[in-house]
Amino acid sequence: MNAQGKSVSGLRHFLDLGDVTPDQFWGLLRLARRMKDELTTQGRNAPLLAGKALAMIFQKPSLRTRVSFEMGMQHLGGHALYLSPDEVGLGKRETAPDVARVLSGYVDGIMARVFAHRLVEELAEWGSVPVINGLSDLSHPCQALADMLTLWETYGQLQGLTLAYVGDGANNVAFSLLQAAGKVGMAVQIVAPTGYQPDPAQVMSTDADVTVTDDLDGVIGADVLYTDVWISMGQEDERAARLATFPAYQVNEQLLAHTRNRDIKVMHCLPAHRGEEITDAVADSSQSIVFAQAHNRLHAQKAVLAHLLGGAALA
């Protein structure tokens, strides 16, 4: 049931937030919060996934994605199996449809961290178990869920907040944040140089109140300042051009002061290239909630796992 006493339908997969309704998104947030509270007060979670297994396919490495999913399964009584890029060769050594059909006979769910979004779509289409997008070139739904959980804990509400995203506004994290903001009533101000702003079609596909600008005045009045790396995995050949373009958009003490909000919070999805998109002075400041954000990946992921693999209701 949701806050209005209406039932919330369940999800089959968790691939992109465009497939998730606002009620489902809030249901996952509330479930994540209950999971976190249960762990904090009782020292453990109920073994909802006892006897169940999650296959984790990685084309891209990640500290937070691997550890949070693996520990999330352990906390819920299940088991996670790490599959490295060389072991699977997803899309090269073996096609995604073949991988999906093979793994569906072994495990209860698949998490995939990939380059091309079509790969997670093919895994979901051809497999018979739930598929979770651990990151793709299009979106990062698990990160956005954890981010909204962190902001909800920090402010006690989400509706009416304004998040200023500074830097590469055309990446997967920025898109998922726009999608999430539209579901919870937040405004987003994308502050990015020309050529690195979100696709207008993607912006229009969300329900968020979005402003896109290359002017740093776009951060003024924001409640949250968010940034990400300027050079993501797979963009190494663009390094020189990006390093020549982005320095003015560094999240530093001067930019924090420019927001005119002494209580502003700073977020980064990590890993951070300290000294590039964010300075040590900001990342390690009292205004930073970067590590609370990283830790909440565990609880957000547990909510997704408990719902998709364990049938936990979204209420």
Stockholm file with secondary structure:
# STOCKHOLM 1.0

chainA/1-315         MNAQGKSVSGLRHFLDLGDVTPDQFWGLLRLARRMKDELTTQGRNAPLLAGKALAMIFQKPSLRTRVSFEMGMQHLGGHALYLSPDEVGLGKRETAPDVARVLSGYVDGIMARVFAHRLVEELAEWGSVPVINGLSDLSHPCQALADMLTLWETYGQLQGLTLAYVGDGANNVAFSLLQAAGKVGMAVQIVAPTGYQPDPAQVMSTDADVTVTDDLDGVIGADVLYTDVWISMGQEDERAARLATFPAYQVNEQLLAHTRNRDIKVMHCLPAHRGEEITDAVADSSQSIVFAQAHNRLHAQKAVLAHLLGGAALA
#=GR chainA/1-315 SS CCTTSCCCCCCSCBSCGGGSCHHHHHHHHHHHHHHHHHHHHHSSCCCTTTTCEEEEEESSCCHHHHHHHHHHHHHTTCEEEEECHHHHCBTTTBCHHHHHHHHTTTCSEEEEECSSHHHHHHHHHHCSSCEEEEECSSCCHHHHHHHHHHHHHHHSCCTTCEEEEESCTTSHHHHHHHHHHHHHTCEEEEECCTTSSCCHHHHHTSCSEEEEESCGGGGTTCSEEEECCSSCTTCGGGHHHHHHHSGGGCBCHHHHHHTTCTTCEEEECSCCCBTTTBCHHHHTSTTBCHHHHHHHHHHHHHHHHHHHHHCCCCC
#=GC SS_cons         CCTTSCCCCCCSCBSCGGGSCHHHHHHHHHHHHHHHHHHHHHSSCCCTTTTCEEEEEESSCCHHHHHHHHHHHHHTTCEEEEECHHHHCBTTTBCHHHHHHHHTTTCSEEEEECSSHHHHHHHHHHCSSCEEEEECSSCCHHHHHHHHHHHHHHHSCCTTCEEEEESCTTSHHHHHHHHHHHHHTCEEEEECCTTSSCCHHHHHTSCSEEEEESCGGGGTTCSEEEECCSSCTTCGGGHHHHHHHSGGGCBCHHHHHHTTCTTCEEEECSCCCBTTTBCHHHHTSTTBCHHHHHHHHHHHHHHHHHHHHHCCCCC
//
